[in-house]
Amino acid sequence: MDRTPTSLPPDAARKGAAWLRRSDLRPTRQRVALAALLVGDGQDRHVTAESLHAASRSAGESVSLATVYNTLRAFCGAGLMQEVTVDGARSYFDTRMDDHPHFFWEDSASLVDAPATEMQITRLPAPPDGAEIVGVDVVIRLRKKD
């Protein structure tokens, strides 16, 4: 069975499939199509499930919003992406996997990478007994000045 999405550029589909092969996830046609949209041009992405769903529809791919949500969570679980929670109701999915801070533009609800070299975290509180720190997420909220 051919798992290559037909509506996406062949190079993007190849890159998406290669990215997906770095995990143990089964390369279904829908996963390959979404992977191609995420990494097919070699650029890092910050997407919401809704924005990836819209991009997949624009590319002619038939993928439900529920499938997009499930696939993004599977990609995160497989270590291909990370989820960045901006507030309790809004999550973005980031293809860049190194530790780095983000700017969140409140006016446009967009998330972009912030320069990590300009940030210093000099001390963290000690974790409670029986716990360990596994990561620190930094989201810097911005809005345009009046």
C-alpha positions as CSV (number, residue, x, y, z in Angstrom):
1,M,0.0,0.0,0.0
2,D,1.4,3.4,-1.0
3,R,1.5,5.8,2.1
4,T,2.7,8.8,0.1
5,P,0.2,11.7,0.1
6,T,-0.5,12.6,-3.5
7,S,-1.4,16.3,-3.0
8,L,1.9,17.4,-1.4
9,P,5.2,18.0,-3.1
10,P,7.2,14.7,-3.3
11,D,10.2,16.2,-1.5
12,A,8.0,17.4,1.4
13,A,6.4,13.9,1.6
14,R,9.9,12.3,1.6
15,K,11.1,14.6,4.4
16,G,7.9,14.0,6.4
17,A,8.3,10.2,6.0
18,A,12.0,10.4,7.0
19,W,11.1,12.5,10.1
20,L,8.4,10.0,11.0
21,R,10.8,7.0,10.7
22,R,12.8,8.4,13.6
23,S,10.0,7.1,15.8
24,D,8.2,3.8,16.3
25,L,5.0,5.2,14.9
26,R,3.4,3.4,12.0
27,P,3.6,5.6,8.9
28,T,0.0,5.9,7.9
29,R,-0.9,8.1,4.9
30,Q,-2.4,10.7,7.2
31,R,0.6,10.7,9.6
32,V,3.0,11.1,6.6
33,A,0.8,13.9,5.2
34,L,0.8,15.8,8.5
35,A,4.5,15.2,9.0
36,A,5.2,16.6,5.5
37,L,3.2,19.7,6.4
38,L,5.2,20.1,9.6
39,V,8.8,19.4,8.4
40,G,8.6,19.1,4.6
41,D,10.3,22.4,4.0
42,G,12.9,22.0,6.7
43,Q,11.6,24.9,8.8
44,D,10.6,24.6,12.4
45,R,6.9,25.1,13.1
46,H,4.7,26.2,15.9
47,V,1.2,25.0,15.1
48,T,-2.1,24.5,16.8
49,A,-4.2,21.5,15.9
50,E,-6.6,23.9,14.2
51,S,-3.9,25.6,12.1
52,L,-2.5,22.2,11.0
53,H,-6.0,21.0,10.2
54,A,-6.6,24.0,8.0
55,A,-3.2,23.6,6.3
56,S,-4.0,19.9,5.6
57,R,-7.4,20.9,4.0
58,S,-5.7,23.5,1.9
59,A,-3.2,20.9,0.7
60,G,-6.2,18.7,-0.3
61,E,-5.6,16.1,2.4
62,S,-8.7,14.6,4.0
63,V,-7.9,14.5,7.7
64,S,-10.4,15.1,10.5
65,L,-9.6,17.6,13.3
66,A,-9.8,14.7,15.8
67,T,-7.1,12.8,13.8
68,V,-4.9,15.9,13.8
69,Y,-5.2,16.2,17.6
70,N,-4.5,12.5,18.1
71,T,-1.5,12.6,15.6
72,L,0.1,15.7,17.3
73,R,-0.2,14.0,20.6
74,A,1.3,10.8,19.2
75,F,4.2,12.8,17.6
76,C,4.8,14.4,21.0
77,G,4.7,11.0,22.8
78,A,7.2,9.7,20.2
79,G,9.6,12.5,20.9
80,L,9.2,14.2,17.5
81,M,7.6,17.4,18.8
82,Q,6.9,19.1,22.0
83,E,3.7,20.7,23.3
84,V,3.9,24.3,24.6
85,T,1.0,25.3,26.7
86,V,0.4,29.0,26.6
87,D,-2.6,29.0,28.9
88,G,-5.0,26.4,30.2
89,A,-7.0,26.3,27.0
90,R,-4.3,26.9,24.3
91,S,-1.6,24.5,23.2
92,Y,1.0,24.9,20.4
93,F,3.1,22.1,19.0
94,D,6.7,22.8,18.2
95,T,8.9,20.8,15.9
96,R,12.1,22.3,17.4
97,M,13.1,19.9,20.2
98,D,16.0,21.7,22.0
99,D,15.3,23.7,25.1
100,H,14.4,27.3,24.1
101,P,12.1,30.1,25.2
102,H,9.1,31.4,23.3
103,F,7.4,34.7,22.7
104,F,3.7,34.6,22.6
105,W,2.1,37.5,20.8
106,E,-1.3,38.1,22.5
107,D,-2.6,40.3,19.8
108,S,-2.2,37.7,17.0
109,A,-2.2,34.5,19.2
110,S,1.1,33.5,17.6
111,L,4.0,31.7,19.2
112,V,7.6,32.2,18.0
113,D,11.0,31.2,19.2
114,A,12.8,33.7,21.5
115,P,16.6,34.0,21.5
116,A,17.9,31.6,24.1
117,T,21.3,33.2,24.2
118,E,19.7,36.3,25.7
119,M,18.0,34.5,28.6
120,Q,19.6,33.4,31.8
121,I,17.9,31.3,34.5
122,T,20.3,31.4,37.4
123,R,18.4,29.4,39.9
124,L,15.4,27.2,40.2
125,P,13.5,26.2,43.4
126,A,14.3,22.8,44.8
127,P,11.6,20.3,43.7
128,P,9.5,18.7,46.4
129,D,10.7,15.5,48.0
130,G,10.3,12.5,45.7
131,A,10.2,14.7,42.5
132,E,12.7,15.8,39.9
133,I,12.7,18.7,37.5
134,V,12.3,17.4,33.9
135,G,12.1,20.7,32.1
136,V,11.4,24.4,32.3
137,D,9.0,26.0,29.8
138,V,9.4,29.8,29.3
139,V,6.7,31.6,27.5
140,I,7.1,35.4,27.4
141,R,3.8,37.1,26.6
142,L,4.0,40.2,24.4
143,R,1.6,42.8,23.0
144,K,2.3,45.8,20.8
145,K,2.7,49.1,22.6
146,D,-0.1,51.6,22.1
